Amino acid sequence: MSATIIDGKAFAAKVRGQVAEHVARLKGDHGITPGLAVVLVGEDPASQVYVRSKGKMTVEVGMNSYEHKLSADTSEDDLLSLINQLNNDPGVHGILVQLPLPKHLNEDLVINSIDPAKDVDGFHISNVGLLGTGQKAMVPCTPLGCLMMLRDHHGSLSGMNAVVIGRSNIVGKPMAQLLLGDSCTVTIAHSRTKDLPAVVRGADIVVAAVGRPQMVPGDWIKPGATVIDVGINRIDAPEKGEGKTRLVGDVDFDSAVQVAGAITPVPGGVGPMTIACLLANTVTACCRANGLAEPE
Ligand code: NDP
């Protein structure tokens, strides 16, 4: 039997539609247009693609998009002074600094200089602390998108065994916090985990956020489990022609789809949800800044 494919692309389009409706209400009823500022330092090609598509979708849902492209040799002082300016700009409700930053810039210092109320990526230590203590936080977009898909598929996640593979600050750890918040029994696995296949086999929910192409085979998956594949890996695809590549996840989709109850594809799963959640977080930040009701 083949798993249900969780269509992140369609779900993300629905979320963006809801965001657009909320933006229209903010404009019509209150004369407020939410604004998202994205700061890109340097010319990393993948980051340029992300920033371009974030900007395009921000405008599509009716929000203002402000792009700040800085050269790779920008000094820390100049970057901090731009962030300070954006923190104080009432037209900017969300600030995102595209990671990774060039090596000479201190990522923690830069992220923690963003006003936590405008930190739509949810990486500021205040938001990390709020999330960890179950308080109202800005929640990192990728794990939030994963949680939304899981809730949509299962309804309640209470009591389920969840394994998150990966313990990064941007995906693994906040994902684990969110699953714990929804009353899952959570295991966080990483490169030192012993007998990872056995750990994964005990999971009703597997979230793979490693960055190793097709690392999780179908025979690690408990029959009927839900698999959320966060990984985005580019591999050679000689079958498409010489020098061609394709994107794959951290899960071996072809074998996992035979065993899982539900699975997200790559591409078309977690990726589109990440940007949709960024837009939703910006609307949330705008509502909070203006003392208005937040989207649910
Ligand atoms: P990191 O490199 O920061 O973290 C990877 C994690 O995987 C680490 O905790 C590491 O463990 C763990 N790991 C590495 N090797 C193994 C192994 N053999 N067994 C078990 N665990 C292992 O990556 P990110 O969290 O930033 O990203 C993970 C993946 O998700 C990447 O493919 C990335 O491209 C993708 N991604 C996708 C997004 C989307 O929108 N869809 C957004 C963000 C990321 P340790 O800590 O011990 O080193």
Residues whose N, C-alpha, C, O or C-beta is under 5 A from the ligand:
A	BS01	NDP	T142 G166 R167 S168 V171 G172 A189 H190 S191 R192 A209 V210 G211 V230 G231 I232 N233 V270 G271 T274
